[in-house]
Structure formats: C-alpha cells, structure tokens
Amino acid sequence: MPVLATHSGKFHCDEVFAYAVLRLALGLRAPGADHVLLRTRKPAPIEAADIVWDVGTVFDAARNRFDHHQRGAPAREDGTPFSSAGLVWQVYGERAVARLLEASGSARFAPAIAQELDRKLVRRIDEVDNGFSVTGPVQDDALGLAALVGDFNPAWDDADANGPTAGDAAFLEATAFAEGVLRRRVDGLRGRHAAEASVLAAHGAGEDPRILVLDRGMPWKGAVFAHDLPVLFAVSPASNGNWMLDTMPPEPGSFAQRQPLPEEWAGLQEGELAARSGVADAVFVHVRRFVGAARSRDGAVEMARRSLPAEG
C-alpha cells in the first residue's frame, strides 16, 4: 500500500489540493483502504514515503518529492514561485483531469483543460500560498478557495486541534471540498469544449455561414469568437418548446449586436409580429432587438434569414 506524506498541523490550500489531485490521478479512494496518508514532520517516515509534498525540503519530481520551502525551490517561467499544488499539478494534473473525464468519454480534452486550470486555478493557489506573484504581493480573497479551505482547520481551543492526529479529520474534509471544486470546474470546462466541437460541426453543416442552427441549447459565442466565424444569428431550442433567435455581439462582453433584428419588429409579439415579419409562428422580439423566438425551428431560421443585411 503506497504511503503519501505531507506535514502535520495546520494545513493550507496547496497541500490539500495536491492531495486531492494525487488521489484522482492515482485512482485512490480513501486512506486505509488503498493507501496510507501520513501527516508528519519526522524526517525518517518522510524519507521512506512513496510520495511527499509540502514537506521534506526536496523537490525531485522523478522521486515524487514536491516541496517548495527550501532554497532554490522551483518557480514558473515568469518567476512566480510554485506551491506544492503547482508542483504536483505539473506531474499529475493532466492525469487527474483525464480520470475525471473518463466516464463522459471526453479524455481528449484533458491536455487543454489541464493547461487552462494551471493558468487560472493552480497558479492562483501558488500565488496565495507564497504571498507573491510577478505583479507584487498577494492577499487572499475571503471567499477565495484558499480561505475556504483554511476554514476547515479546527479552532485553537477545539479538541481536534491538539494531539498527534490534530487536524487529520479536518484535512480529509477539506480534501473532499477541494476535490468537489476541481470536479465541477473540470466538468464545466468539458462542457465548454464539447459545445465548441458541436458549434463547429453545426456551422460547417449549415446552409448559410451567417446563421448557426443548433439542435440543443449550449454556450456558442465563445466558439464563434475563438474561430472567427461570420455568425450573425444563432437558432436553438428553448426549454418552453419555442426556438430562440439570438444575435451575435461584435466582441466579448458587448451588449451590441453585429446585426440587430429588424427595427420594425422591436417589442412586437404573436399576431402583430407575425403580420409584420411575415413569419406565421413568430412569438416575440425584444424591444432592444437582440433576441426573438418562434414556435418552430423553421420559423426561427426564417426570422434569421429575413434579418440578414441587404446584399450590396
């Protein structure tokens, strides 16, 4: 049974997150069942452990040693110091992500998702743990992951804060929390990558490159921006049975439209809109002309066609 070792006493986000990553990457379930979790500062058991992080004053990935407290500890290419979370992630992060994606058959997204998580999540853990980034000192947000993980530590006058197993139970609770955050973040990114693939496929199969027709609702604007698609309108089903007609903004975060819906449709509904638009099952157009709907797919597509800019 492999022995995984980190330091005892008060814990921080980096070693908690690193432990969650190791368990996922190695397919481990719980300490005592398929591995030993050793929280100690004693040199002998640390040296004998199979994987060691955030303690031991050694970084040697080949030997599964991931400490960052010693002189000459590794840093990112831009000089940002690694925490134990960052060091473990470089070796085991992609493997952990791939494990989380296995059930959905989306392991092909693992490299891209692991890289994005390193930039946006793991790097932040590194910065907070070291109190430093390339832009200067770092203060943790009270609602940030590091602060929330830190809250799992027992209070100084709690019985669980003292003795040889002090904080061990809380460490496992914090690990479950961190793993849940990682699982949800990975699944959200998986969904985004899957949506991008679907958007590209739908766009390639479409009759008019300016009209994107999707058979399911999904995030689509990011893919349009990322691949510089000439989309002006997107059509997709809504939960109420209607088909939505959405306009495309000119840039991320903008409330403007590359091509708004016709001004004469603005704020109209049902029969009045059907008469004005010439689309029999048109339902509504927002007064600001950025969204509309019809009762059928064909109706929404026809609304999009009639909203295209005049040629010439």
ZASEZA-414272 format. One line per 4 residues: their letters; for each residue x, y, z of C-alpha. Coordinates in pm, 1 decimal, padded with zeros to 6 digits, m for minus. Each point is the difference from the previous one (the first is absolute). Layout:
// residues N
A> X Y Z  ...;
//
This chain:
// residues 312
MPVL> 00000.0 00000.0 00000.0  00164.3 00330.4 m00108.8  00081.9 00257.0 00266.9  m00084.8 00363.9 m00079.0;
ATHS> 00153.2 00251.9 00238.1  m00046.8 00367.3 00073.3  00053.8 00210.6 00310.0  m00207.2 m00018.1 00315.9;
GKFH> m00169.8 00288.3 00182.4  m00181.6 00289.4 m00163.4  m00060.3 m00055.6 m00368.7  m00029.0 00233.4 m00296.4;
CDEV> m00166.6 m00014.2 m00338.1  00308.1 m00111.8 m00190.8  00060.5 m00328.4 00181.6  m00372.8 m00075.6 00020.7;
FAYA> m00047.6 00059.9 m00371.4  00314.7 m00198.7 m00082.3  m00132.2 m00297.2 00196.3  m00332.5 00015.3 m00186.0;
VLRL> 00188.5 00003.3 m00331.6  00219.9 m00293.3 00100.4  m00296.2 m00211.4 00105.3  m00182.6 00066.7 m00326.2;
ALGL> 00303.8 m00055.5 m00220.4  00095.8 m00324.4 00172.8  m00355.4 m00130.6 00033.1  00017.9 m00007.2 00380.2;
RAPG> m00317.0 m00002.7 00209.1  00067.4 00052.0 00369.6  00290.4 m00024.1 00244.2  00010.1 m00342.1 00158.9;
ADHV> m00184.0 m00158.0 m00293.8  00259.3 00020.1 m00277.3  00269.3 00233.9 00131.6  00143.6 00149.0 00316.3;
LLRT> m00026.8 00372.3 00063.6  00279.1 00108.2 00231.3  m00006.9 00348.7 00148.4  00328.3 00049.7 00181.9;
RKPA> 00314.3 00208.3 00024.3  00226.5 m00286.4 00106.0  00285.1 m00044.1 m00250.5  00019.1 m00381.9 00003.6;
PIEA> m00360.3 m00079.7 m00102.7  00006.3 00288.3 m00248.7  00310.7 m00142.4 m00164.9  m00157.9 m00346.1 m00015.8;
ADIV> m00328.7 00117.8 m00154.9  m00081.2 m00064.1 m00364.0  m00130.0 00351.6 m00073.8  00079.7 00310.2 00207.0;
WDVG> m00133.1 00353.8 m00044.2  00027.1 00330.9 00186.0  00255.7 m00141.7 00241.6  00348.4 m00152.7 m00013.7;
TVFD> 00187.6 00294.0 m00159.4  00050.7 m00193.2 m00325.0  m00138.3 00045.5 m00347.9  00072.7 m00294.6 m00226.1;
AARN> m00290.2 m00094.9 m00223.5  00172.5 m00323.4 m00103.1  m00004.2 m00107.5 00365.4  m00349.3 00138.1 00068.3;
RFDH> 00130.7 00272.5 00232.3  m00194.7 00326.2 m00027.7  00110.4 00252.1 00261.7  00044.2 00370.2 m00067.0;
HQRG> 00133.9 00137.6 00328.0  00371.1 m00059.2 m00058.9  00253.3 00238.3 m00150.6  00002.2 m00025.7 m00376.1;
APAR> m00359.4 m00122.9 m00009.5  m00143.6 m00006.5 m00353.2  m00197.3 00286.5 m00151.5  m00210.4 00045.4 m00310.2;
EDGT> 00160.4 00139.2 m00314.6  m00106.5 00353.9 00091.7  00142.1 m00028.7 00350.4  m00319.3 m00081.0 00191.4;
PFSS> 00095.0 m00248.9 00275.3  m00166.2 m00338.6 m00005.8  m00191.6 m00132.8 00297.9  m00028.9 m00374.3 00055.5;
AGLV> m00328.5 00013.5 m00193.8  00172.8 00143.3 m00305.9  00286.7 m00248.9 00018.5  m00233.4 m00298.7 00032.1;
WQVY> m00220.1 00135.0 m00278.6  00287.6 00011.8 m00248.9  00043.4 m00376.0 00039.4  m00345.4 m00129.7 00089.5;
GERA> m00247.3 00270.3 m00106.9  m00073.8 m00121.0 m00351.0  m00033.9 m00356.8 00125.4  m00248.7 00112.8 00266.2;
VARL> m00204.2 00189.7 m00257.8  00001.0 m00299.6 m00235.6  m00136.7 m00220.3 00278.7  m00282.8 00244.8 00059.7;
LEAS> m00082.9 00001.1 m00370.6  00002.1 m00376.7 m00049.7  m00368.3 m00056.3 00078.8  m00112.4 00257.7 m00257.3;
GSAR> 00237.5 m00127.1 m00267.4  00161.5 00343.2 m00017.8  00359.1 m00083.2 00094.8  00116.4 00161.1 m00325.5;
FAPA> m00062.5 00336.1 00166.8  00228.5 m00078.5 00296.0  00317.4 00176.9 m00123.2  m00181.3 00325.4 m00083.6;
IAQE> m00204.2 m00003.2 00321.0  00304.5 m00077.0 00215.2  00189.9 00289.9 m00155.7  m00287.9 00241.2 00054.3;
LDRK> m00043.4 m00110.2 00361.4  00371.3 00050.5 00055.6  m00024.8 00357.9 m00127.4  m00319.8 00100.7 00175.8;
LVRR> m00028.0 m00213.3 00315.0  00322.5 m00173.8 00097.9  00212.1 00305.5 m00064.7  m00225.5 00198.4 00231.8;
IDEV> 00053.4 m00259.5 00274.0  00375.3 00040.3 m00053.1  m00025.0 00377.8 00025.8  m00211.7 00003.5 00315.8;
DNGF> 00206.9 m00263.6 00177.0  00322.6 00189.2 m00068.9  m00153.5 00345.1 00043.9  00162.7 00105.9 m00322.9;
SVTG> m00060.9 00033.2 m00371.9  00193.8 00166.8 m00278.1  m00222.0 00305.2 00046.8  00076.2 00034.1 00372.1;
PVQD> m00130.3 m00114.3 00340.8  m00316.3 m00210.1 00006.6  m00283.8 00009.0 00249.1  m00251.2 m00282.1 00006.0;
DALG> m00365.0 00076.9 m00056.4  m00220.0 m00094.4 00296.6  m00215.6 m00192.9 m00246.2  00294.7 m00145.9 m00192.7;
LAAL> 00081.8 m00370.0 m00003.5  00300.6 00037.9 00230.5  m00205.5 00176.1 00265.9  m00285.2 m00249.9 m00023.8;
VGDF> 00237.5 m00294.5 00034.9  00173.2 00170.8 00290.9  m00332.3 00025.0 00180.4  00000.0 m00379.3 00039.4;
NPAW> 00283.9 00024.7 00252.9  m00131.4 m00054.9 00354.6  00007.7 00300.1 00233.0  00288.1 00018.5 00245.9;
DDAD> m00219.3 m00104.9 00293.7  m00168.2 m00286.4 m00184.3  00091.3 m00345.9 00128.8  00085.6 m00102.4 m00356.5;
ANGP> 00266.4 00271.1 m00017.5  00227.8 m00177.7 00246.1  00175.5 m00333.3 00021.3  00184.4 m00225.1 m00248.7;
TAGD> m00293.0 m00014.1 m00244.5  m00087.4 00370.2 00026.7  m00189.1 00116.9 m00305.4  00011.7 m00334.5 m00180.1;
AAFL> m00378.0 m00039.1 m00024.5  m00037.4 00364.9 m00103.9  00268.6 m00049.8 m00266.1  m00208.4 m00274.1 m00159.9;
EATA> m00311.5 00216.9 00012.5  00190.5 00282.4 m00167.7  00128.9 m00243.2 m00264.1  m00354.2 m00111.5 m00083.0;
FAEG> m00097.2 00366.1 m00041.3  00299.3 00078.2 m00223.9  m00064.0 m00310.5 m00208.9  m00360.5 00108.0 m00047.4;
VLRR> 00113.8 00340.0 m00123.5  00242.4 m00163.7 m00241.8  m00261.5 m00247.3 m00125.5  m00251.5 00275.4 m00071.6;
RVDG> 00257.8 00223.2 m00165.9  00117.3 m00284.1 m00223.6  m00356.0 m00088.4 m00096.1  m00077.7 00362.4 m00082.2;
LRGR> 00304.2 00021.8 m00226.6  m00086.9 m00336.9 m00153.9  m00341.5 00138.3 m00083.8  00153.6 00306.6 m00159.7;
HAAE> 00235.9 m00207.9 m00215.8  m00280.8 m00236.3 m00098.4  m00217.5 00296.3 m00093.1  00278.6 00146.5 m00212.0;
ASVL> 00029.6 m00325.7 m00193.1  m00376.9 m00007.8 m00053.0  m00009.1 00363.2 m00111.9  00274.4 m00056.8 m00256.7;
AAHG> m00175.5 m00308.4 m00132.7  m00335.5 00178.4 m00024.6  00155.3 00301.3 m00167.7  00176.8 m00218.4 m00254.0;
AGED> m00326.6 m00175.4 m00083.6  m00207.1 00319.3 m00022.3  m00145.9 00143.1 m00318.9  00101.2 00358.4 00076.9;
PRIL> 00319.2 00069.7 00200.6  m00169.0 00304.7 00152.4  m00271.2 m00210.9 00166.1  00101.3 m00260.2 00258.9;
VLDR> m00271.0 m00261.9 00062.2  00042.9 m00217.2 00309.8  m00212.4 m00298.2 00096.5  00064.0 00061.4 00372.0;
GMPW> 00053.7 00305.1 00212.3  00367.5 00047.5 00083.1  00262.0 00275.2 00041.3  00090.7 00100.1 m00355.4;
KGAV> 00134.3 00354.3 m00007.3  00344.5 m00094.5 00130.9  00050.6 m00242.9 m00287.6  m00111.0 00262.1 m00253.0;
FAHD> 00254.9 00248.0 00137.7  00276.4 m00259.3 00037.3  m00032.3 m00117.7 m00360.7  m00094.7 00334.9 m00152.4;
LPVL> m00322.8 m00133.6 m00149.0  m00220.3 00244.1 m00197.9  m00307.4 m00083.7 00209.7  m00265.2 00269.2 00037.2;
FAVS> m00281.8 m00209.9 00149.0  m00034.2 m00325.1 00192.5  m00313.8 m00212.4 00013.3  m00052.6 m00256.5 00277.1;
PASN> m00287.4 m00166.8 00192.1  m00122.8 00150.2 00328.0  m00127.3 m00192.3 00302.7  m00356.0 00128.0 m00056.7;
GNWM> m00022.0 m00160.7 m00345.0  00068.3 00313.8 m00201.0  00307.4 00054.8 m00216.7  00218.4 00293.6 00096.6;
LDTM> 00164.5 00241.1 m00240.6  00307.8 00163.3 00153.1  00217.4 00272.3 m00147.3  00379.1 m00004.7 00006.3;
PPEP> 00187.3 00280.0 00180.7  00294.2 00166.3 m00174.2  00239.1 m00080.3 00284.7  m00005.0 m00196.8 00328.9;
GSFA> m00202.5 00170.5 00271.6  m00165.6 00244.6 m00237.3  m00375.6 00061.7 00013.7  00000.7 00118.2 m00361.7;
QRQP> m00068.0 m00225.2 m00298.7  00185.2 m00065.9 m00321.1  m00341.5 00013.3 m00163.8  m00306.6 00087.4 00213.8;
LPEE> m00341.5 m00138.1 m00081.9  m00210.0 00233.0 m00220.3  m00104.3 00325.2 00166.0  m00361.0 m00042.7 m00112.2;
WAGL> m00020.0 m00324.8 00202.2  00119.8 00153.9 00326.3  m00228.0 m00076.0 00294.9  m00263.3 m00182.6 m00206.6;
QEGE> m00163.7 m00330.3 00094.9  m00214.6 m00275.6 m00146.7  m00247.7 00107.5 m00270.9  00133.4 00351.4 m00038.0;
LAAR> 00355.1 m00129.9 m00040.4  m00112.5 m00275.3 m00237.8  m00173.3 00255.1 m00219.4  00294.0 00242.6 00003.5;
SGVA> 00273.3 m00264.2 m00049.2  m00179.6 m00232.3 m00237.4  00088.3 m00298.8 00220.7  m00324.3 m00172.0 00102.0;
DAVF> 00118.2 m00147.8 00329.8  00218.5 00290.0 00118.1  m00044.4 00047.4 00376.0  00187.3 00312.4 00106.7;
VHVR> 00294.3 00231.9 m00056.9  00158.1 00185.9 00288.3  m00036.9 00376.8 m00014.6  00380.7 00025.9 m00012.5;
RFVG> 00006.1 m00238.2 m00298.4  00263.0 m00240.4 00131.7  m00222.7 m00305.3 00039.2  m00323.3 m00141.7 m00139.8;
AARS> m00186.3 m00328.2 m00026.9  m00231.5 m00208.8 m00214.1  m00198.1 m00311.9 00074.7  00195.6 m00213.7 m00245.7;
RDGA> 00356.6 m00049.2 m00117.3  m00095.4 00096.9 m00352.7  m00171.9 00313.2 00126.8  00303.0 00114.2 00197.9;
VEMA> 00229.3 m00069.9 m00297.1  m00231.9 00198.7 m00226.9  00007.8 00291.5 00245.1  00379.5 m00015.3 m00016.1;
RRSL> m00000.8 m00001.8 m00379.7  m00231.9 00300.8 m00015.5  00230.4 00184.7 00243.2  00314.9 m00039.5 m00210.2;
PAEG> 00146.3 00322.9 m00136.1  m00102.6 00090.6 m00351.1  00259.9 m00105.5 m00255.2  00180.4 00265.7 m00189.8;
//
